[in-house]
Amino acid sequence: MTINEIQQRQSDSRPSPKAQAVAARVRVNANRRGGVATPQWIVKLSQTPAAK
């Protein structure tokens, strides 16, 4: 397997922007319930229109 084939496979498995935003929203909610601070970049990602 060549480097290009490996890179192509890895890029195909990346979650869509919507899936990333929804996962961020889920993490923010779970962290809030658990009393854990969430990194600001995850909070911002969870507030994008794609997360709704």
PDB file of N, CA, C and O in Angstrom:
ATOM      1  N   MET A   1       0.853  -1.177   0.000  1.00  0.00           N
ATOM      2  CA  MET A   1       0.000   0.000   0.000  1.00  0.00           C
ATOM      3  C   MET A   1       0.898   1.239   0.000  1.00  0.00           C
ATOM      4  O   MET A   1       1.851   1.331   0.774  1.00  0.00           O
ATOM      5  N   THR A   2       0.586   2.160  -0.854  1.00  0.00           N
ATOM      6  CA  THR A   2       1.410   3.361  -0.962  1.00  0.00           C
ATOM      7  C   THR A   2       0.946   4.418   0.037  1.00  0.00           C
ATOM      8  O   THR A   2      -0.130   4.306   0.625  1.00  0.00           O
ATOM      9  N   ILE A   3       1.765   5.431   0.216  1.00  0.00           N
ATOM     10  CA  ILE A   3       1.426   6.542   1.118  1.00  0.00           C
ATOM     11  C   ILE A   3       0.140   7.222   0.653  1.00  0.00           C
ATOM     12  O   ILE A   3      -0.711   7.570   1.471  1.00  0.00           O
ATOM     13  N   ASN A   4       0.000   7.411  -0.647  1.00  0.00           N
ATOM     14  CA  ASN A   4      -1.203   8.073  -1.171  1.00  0.00           C
ATOM     15  C   ASN A   4      -2.464   7.272  -0.867  1.00  0.00           C
ATOM     16  O   ASN A   4      -3.504   7.845  -0.545  1.00  0.00           O
ATOM     17  N   GLU A   5      -2.372   5.958  -0.968  1.00  0.00           N
ATOM     18  CA  GLU A   5      -3.533   5.121  -0.662  1.00  0.00           C
ATOM     19  C   GLU A   5      -3.910   5.212   0.822  1.00  0.00           C
ATOM     20  O   GLU A   5      -5.090   5.252   1.170  1.00  0.00           O
ATOM     21  N   ILE A   6      -2.911   5.242   1.674  1.00  0.00           N
ATOM     22  CA  ILE A   6      -3.164   5.358   3.112  1.00  0.00           C
ATOM     23  C   ILE A   6      -3.807   6.703   3.424  1.00  0.00           C
ATOM     24  O   ILE A   6      -4.777   6.765   4.180  1.00  0.00           O
ATOM     25  N   GLN A   7      -3.273   7.786   2.847  1.00  0.00           N
ATOM     26  CA  GLN A   7      -3.832   9.115   3.094  1.00  0.00           C
ATOM     27  C   GLN A   7      -5.263   9.217   2.579  1.00  0.00           C
ATOM     28  O   GLN A   7      -6.111   9.835   3.222  1.00  0.00           O
ATOM     29  N   GLN A   8      -5.531   8.622   1.437  1.00  0.00           N
ATOM     30  CA  GLN A   8      -6.879   8.668   0.873  1.00  0.00           C
ATOM     31  C   GLN A   8      -7.857   7.920   1.775  1.00  0.00           C
ATOM     32  O   GLN A   8      -8.976   8.387   1.989  1.00  0.00           O
ATOM     33  N   ARG A   9      -7.456   6.780   2.300  1.00  0.00           N
ATOM     34  CA  ARG A   9      -8.325   6.025   3.199  1.00  0.00           C
ATOM     35  C   ARG A   9      -8.610   6.812   4.470  1.00  0.00           C
ATOM     36  O   ARG A   9      -9.740   6.822   4.958  1.00  0.00           O
ATOM     37  N   GLN A  10      -7.590   7.471   5.005  1.00  0.00           N
ATOM     38  CA  GLN A  10      -7.774   8.237   6.226  1.00  0.00           C
ATOM     39  C   GLN A  10      -8.692   9.429   5.991  1.00  0.00           C
ATOM     40  O   GLN A  10      -9.517   9.745   6.849  1.00  0.00           O
ATOM     41  N   SER A  11      -8.568  10.092   4.853  1.00  0.00           N
ATOM     42  CA  SER A  11      -9.411  11.251   4.588  1.00  0.00           C
ATOM     43  C   SER A  11     -10.868  10.839   4.361  1.00  0.00           C
ATOM     44  O   SER A  11     -11.780  11.617   4.637  1.00  0.00           O
ATOM     45  N   ASP A  12     -11.089   9.628   3.865  1.00  0.00           N
ATOM     46  CA  ASP A  12     -12.452   9.148   3.653  1.00  0.00           C
ATOM     47  C   ASP A  12     -13.159   8.854   4.971  1.00  0.00           C
ATOM     48  O   ASP A  12     -14.388   8.890   5.033  1.00  0.00           O
ATOM     49  N   SER A  13     -12.408   8.566   6.015  1.00  0.00           N
ATOM     50  CA  SER A  13     -13.028   8.173   7.279  1.00  0.00           C
ATOM     51  C   SER A  13     -13.267   9.360   8.209  1.00  0.00           C
ATOM     52  O   SER A  13     -13.756   9.172   9.323  1.00  0.00           O
ATOM     53  N   ARG A  14     -12.938  10.559   7.783  1.00  0.00           N
ATOM     54  CA  ARG A  14     -13.131  11.730   8.637  1.00  0.00           C
ATOM     55  C   ARG A  14     -14.628  12.055   8.729  1.00  0.00           C
ATOM     56  O   ARG A  14     -15.335  12.023   7.722  1.00  0.00           O
ATOM     57  N   PRO A  15     -15.105  12.366   9.937  1.00  0.00           N
ATOM     58  CA  PRO A  15     -16.530  12.701  10.088  1.00  0.00           C
ATOM     59  C   PRO A  15     -16.893  13.986   9.350  1.00  0.00           C
ATOM     60  O   PRO A  15     -16.052  14.866   9.162  1.00  0.00           O
ATOM     61  N   SER A  16     -18.126  14.082   8.944  1.00  0.00           N
ATOM     62  CA  SER A  16     -18.596  15.286   8.268  1.00  0.00           C
ATOM     63  C   SER A  16     -18.620  16.453   9.251  1.00  0.00           C
ATOM     64  O   SER A  16     -18.639  16.232  10.462  1.00  0.00           O
ATOM     65  N   PRO A  17     -18.620  17.694   8.756  1.00  0.00           N
ATOM     66  CA  PRO A  17     -18.695  18.849   9.652  1.00  0.00           C
ATOM     67  C   PRO A  17     -19.934  18.806  10.554  1.00  0.00           C
ATOM     68  O   PRO A  17     -19.875  19.223  11.711  1.00  0.00           O
ATOM     69  N   LYS A  18     -21.037  18.308  10.031  1.00  0.00           N
ATOM     70  CA  LYS A  18     -22.247  18.213  10.849  1.00  0.00           C
ATOM     71  C   LYS A  18     -22.047  17.205  11.978  1.00  0.00           C
ATOM     72  O   LYS A  18     -22.434  17.463  13.118  1.00  0.00           O
ATOM     73  N   ALA A  19     -21.449  16.070  11.667  1.00  0.00           N
ATOM     74  CA  ALA A  19     -21.206  15.062  12.696  1.00  0.00           C
ATOM     75  C   ALA A  19     -20.252  15.589  13.761  1.00  0.00           C
ATOM     76  O   ALA A  19     -20.436  15.304  14.944  1.00  0.00           O
ATOM     77  N   GLN A  20     -19.241  16.349  13.365  1.00  0.00           N
ATOM     78  CA  GLN A  20     -18.309  16.941  14.322  1.00  0.00           C
ATOM     79  C   GLN A  20     -19.029  17.936  15.233  1.00  0.00           C
ATOM     80  O   GLN A  20     -18.795  17.958  16.442  1.00  0.00           O
ATOM     81  N   ALA A  21     -19.902  18.757  14.651  1.00  0.00           N
ATOM     82  CA  ALA A  21     -20.618  19.763  15.429  1.00  0.00           C
ATOM     83  C   ALA A  21     -21.580  19.109  16.415  1.00  0.00           C
ATOM     84  O   ALA A  21     -21.688  19.549  17.560  1.00  0.00           O
ATOM     85  N   VAL A  22     -22.274  18.068  15.982  1.00  0.00           N
ATOM     86  CA  VAL A  22     -23.208  17.370  16.873  1.00  0.00           C
ATOM     87  C   VAL A  22     -22.440  16.689  18.008  1.00  0.00           C
ATOM     88  O   VAL A  22     -22.875  16.725  19.159  1.00  0.00           O
ATOM     89  N   ALA A  23     -21.313  16.074  17.691  1.00  0.00           N
ATOM     90  CA  ALA A  23     -20.500  15.434  18.728  1.00  0.00           C
ATOM     91  C   ALA A  23     -19.995  16.471  19.735  1.00  0.00           C
ATOM     92  O   ALA A  23     -19.920  16.190  20.931  1.00  0.00           O
ATOM     93  N   ALA A  24     -19.653  17.659  19.259  1.00  0.00           N
ATOM     94  CA  ALA A  24     -19.213  18.728  20.158  1.00  0.00           C
ATOM     95  C   ALA A  24     -20.345  19.138  21.091  1.00  0.00           C
ATOM     96  O   ALA A  24     -20.123  19.358  22.282  1.00  0.00           O
ATOM     97  N   ARG A  25     -21.559  19.241  20.551  1.00  0.00           N
ATOM     98  CA  ARG A  25     -22.712  19.614  21.379  1.00  0.00           C
ATOM     99  C   ARG A  25     -22.972  18.561  22.455  1.00  0.00           C
ATOM    100  O   ARG A  25     -23.264  18.895  23.603  1.00  0.00           O
ATOM    101  N   VAL A  26     -22.864  17.300  22.078  1.00  0.00           N
ATOM    102  CA  VAL A  26     -23.058  16.211  23.033  1.00  0.00           C
ATOM    103  C   VAL A  26     -22.003  16.277  24.132  1.00  0.00           C
ATOM    104  O   VAL A  26     -22.312  16.088  25.308  1.00  0.00           O
ATOM    105  N   ARG A  27     -20.764  16.544  23.749  1.00  0.00           N
ATOM    106  CA  ARG A  27     -19.687  16.621  24.749  1.00  0.00           C
ATOM    107  C   ARG A  27     -19.888  17.789  25.700  1.00  0.00           C
ATOM    108  O   ARG A  27     -19.681  17.651  26.906  1.00  0.00           O
ATOM    109  N   VAL A  28     -20.293  18.947  25.165  1.00  0.00           N
ATOM    110  CA  VAL A  28     -20.538  20.117  26.014  1.00  0.00           C
ATOM    111  C   VAL A  28     -21.632  19.799  27.031  1.00  0.00           C
ATOM    112  O   VAL A  28     -21.494  20.112  28.214  1.00  0.00           O
ATOM    113  N   ASN A  29     -22.716  19.178  26.571  1.00  0.00           N
ATOM    114  CA  ASN A  29     -23.814  18.832  27.482  1.00  0.00           C
ATOM    115  C   ASN A  29     -23.365  17.827  28.545  1.00  0.00           C
ATOM    116  O   ASN A  29     -23.725  17.965  29.715  1.00  0.00           O
ATOM    117  N   ALA A  30     -22.597  16.834  28.158  1.00  0.00           N
ATOM    118  CA  ALA A  30     -22.115  15.836  29.111  1.00  0.00           C
ATOM    119  C   ALA A  30     -21.163  16.467  30.116  1.00  0.00           C
ATOM    120  O   ALA A  30     -21.226  16.171  31.309  1.00  0.00           O
ATOM    121  N   ASN A  31     -20.285  17.332  29.634  1.00  0.00           N
ATOM    122  CA  ASN A  31     -19.348  18.001  30.535  1.00  0.00           C
ATOM    123  C   ASN A  31     -20.086  18.898  31.519  1.00  0.00           C
ATOM    124  O   ASN A  31     -19.716  18.981  32.690  1.00  0.00           O
ATOM    125  N   ARG A  32     -21.125  19.566  31.045  1.00  0.00           N
ATOM    126  CA  ARG A  32     -21.907  20.444  31.915  1.00  0.00           C
ATOM    127  C   ARG A  32     -22.567  19.632  33.034  1.00  0.00           C
ATOM    128  O   ARG A  32     -22.563  20.048  34.192  1.00  0.00           O
ATOM    129  N   ARG A  33     -23.130  18.480  32.683  1.00  0.00           N
ATOM    130  CA  ARG A  33     -23.756  17.625  33.697  1.00  0.00           C
ATOM    131  C   ARG A  33     -22.728  17.079  34.682  1.00  0.00           C
ATOM    132  O   ARG A  33     -23.016  16.908  35.867  1.00  0.00           O
ATOM    133  N   GLY A  34     -21.529  16.808  34.178  1.00  0.00           N
ATOM    134  CA  GLY A  34     -20.478  16.252  35.033  1.00  0.00           C
ATOM    135  C   GLY A  34     -19.668  17.292  35.770  1.00  0.00           C
ATOM    136  O   GLY A  34     -18.805  16.952  36.580  1.00  0.00           O
ATOM    137  N   GLY A  35     -19.938  18.563  35.497  1.00  0.00           N
ATOM    138  CA  GLY A  35     -19.203  19.624  36.175  1.00  0.00           C
ATOM    139  C   GLY A  35     -17.776  19.789  35.682  1.00  0.00           C
ATOM    140  O   GLY A  35     -16.907  20.239  36.428  1.00  0.00           O
ATOM    141  N   VAL A  36     -17.531  19.426  34.430  1.00  0.00           N
ATOM    142  CA  VAL A  36     -16.189  19.495  33.853  1.00  0.00           C
ATOM    143  C   VAL A  36     -16.126  20.666  32.879  1.00  0.00           C
ATOM    144  O   VAL A  36     -17.073  20.905  32.129  1.00  0.00           O
ATOM    145  N   ALA A  37     -15.014  21.394  32.889  1.00  0.00           N
ATOM    146  CA  ALA A  37     -14.841  22.511  31.958  1.00  0.00           C
ATOM    147  C   ALA A  37     -14.581  21.974  30.552  1.00  0.00           C
ATOM    148  O   ALA A  37     -13.812  21.030  30.368  1.00  0.00           O
ATOM    149  N   THR A  38     -15.229  22.582  29.571  1.00  0.00           N
ATOM    150  CA  THR A  38     -15.063  22.197  28.170  1.00  0.00           C
ATOM    151  C   THR A  38     -14.152  23.215  27.486  1.00  0.00           C
ATOM    152  O   THR A  38     -14.329  24.418  27.678  1.00  0.00           O
ATOM    153  N   PRO A  39     -13.174  22.756  26.686  1.00  0.00           N
ATOM    154  CA  PRO A  39     -12.329  23.713  25.951  1.00  0.00           C
ATOM    155  C   PRO A  39     -13.184  24.632  25.070  1.00  0.00           C
ATOM    156  O   PRO A  39     -14.196  24.215  24.507  1.00  0.00           O
ATOM    157  N   GLN A  40     -12.756  25.874  24.970  1.00  0.00           N
ATOM    158  CA  GLN A  40     -13.537  26.893  24.266  1.00  0.00           C
ATOM    159  C   GLN A  40     -13.759  26.541  22.795  1.00  0.00           C
ATOM    160  O   GLN A  40     -14.820  26.844  22.249  1.00  0.00           O
ATOM    161  N   TRP A  41     -12.784  25.912  22.146  1.00  0.00           N
ATOM    162  CA  TRP A  41     -12.956  25.597  20.718  1.00  0.00           C
ATOM    163  C   TRP A  41     -14.073  24.568  20.515  1.00  0.00           C
ATOM    164  O   TRP A  41     -14.731  24.562  19.474  1.00  0.00           O
ATOM    165  N   ILE A  42     -14.283  23.707  21.500  1.00  0.00           N
ATOM    166  CA  ILE A  42     -15.366  22.732  21.390  1.00  0.00           C
ATOM    167  C   ILE A  42     -16.709  23.419  21.616  1.00  0.00           C
ATOM    168  O   ILE A  42     -17.694  23.095  20.953  1.00  0.00           O
ATOM    169  N   VAL A  43     -16.748  24.367  22.551  1.00  0.00           N
ATOM    170  CA  VAL A  43     -17.973  25.125  22.806  1.00  0.00           C
ATOM    171  C   VAL A  43     -18.371  25.886  21.543  1.00  0.00           C
ATOM    172  O   VAL A  43     -19.540  25.879  21.156  1.00  0.00           O
ATOM    173  N   LYS A  44     -17.402  26.544  20.897  1.00  0.00           N
ATOM    174  CA  LYS A  44     -17.700  27.299  19.676  1.00  0.00           C
ATOM    175  C   LYS A  44     -18.196  26.378  18.566  1.00  0.00           C
ATOM    176  O   LYS A  44     -19.132  26.719  17.843  1.00  0.00           O
ATOM    177  N   LEU A  45     -17.571  25.213  18.430  1.00  0.00           N
ATOM    178  CA  LEU A  45     -17.999  24.252  17.412  1.00  0.00           C
ATOM    179  C   LEU A  45     -19.432  23.773  17.676  1.00  0.00           C
ATOM    180  O   LEU A  45     -20.202  23.552  16.742  1.00  0.00           O
ATOM    181  N   SER A  46     -19.776  23.617  18.952  1.00  0.00           N
ATOM    182  CA  SER A  46     -21.112  23.141  19.304  1.00  0.00           C
ATOM    183  C   SER A  46     -22.181  24.193  19.059  1.00  0.00           C
ATOM    184  O   SER A  46     -23.367  23.863  19.033  1.00  0.00           O
ATOM    185  N   GLN A  47     -21.795  25.450  18.878  1.00  0.00           N
ATOM    186  CA  GLN A  47     -22.743  26.532  18.671  1.00  0.00           C
ATOM    187  C   GLN A  47     -22.930  26.887  17.200  1.00  0.00           C
ATOM    188  O   GLN A  47     -23.650  27.835  16.884  1.00  0.00           O
ATOM    189  N   THR A  48     -22.296  26.145  16.297  1.00  0.00           N
ATOM    190  CA  THR A  48     -22.463  26.417  14.872  1.00  0.00           C
ATOM    191  C   THR A  48     -23.834  25.940  14.400  1.00  0.00           C
ATOM    192  O   THR A  48     -24.424  25.057  15.022  1.00  0.00           O
ATOM    193  N   PRO A  49     -24.344  26.505  13.322  1.00  0.00           N
ATOM    194  CA  PRO A  49     -25.665  26.085  12.810  1.00  0.00           C
ATOM    195  C   PRO A  49     -25.732  24.592  12.479  1.00  0.00           C
ATOM    196  O   PRO A  49     -26.804  23.992  12.549  1.00  0.00           O
ATOM    197  N   ALA A  50     -24.607  23.995  12.122  1.00  0.00           N
ATOM    198  CA  ALA A  50     -24.599  22.569  11.759  1.00  0.00           C
ATOM    199  C   ALA A  50     -24.923  21.677  12.951  1.00  0.00           C
ATOM    200  O   ALA A  50     -25.337  20.532  12.770  1.00  0.00           O
ATOM    201  N   ALA A  51     -24.740  22.189  14.167  1.00  0.00           N
ATOM    202  CA  ALA A  51     -24.963  21.378  15.364  1.00  0.00           C
ATOM    203  C   ALA A  51     -26.433  21.276  15.726  1.00  0.00           C
ATOM    204  O   ALA A  51     -26.797  20.492  16.602  1.00  0.00           O
ATOM    205  N   LYS A  52     -27.281  22.047  15.075  1.00  0.00           N
ATOM    206  CA  LYS A  52     -28.707  22.067  15.432  1.00  0.00           C
ATOM    207  C   LYS A  52     -29.540  21.202  14.541  1.00  0.00           C
ATOM    208  O   LYS A  52     -30.755  21.119  14.721  1.00  0.00           O
TER     209      LYS A  52
END
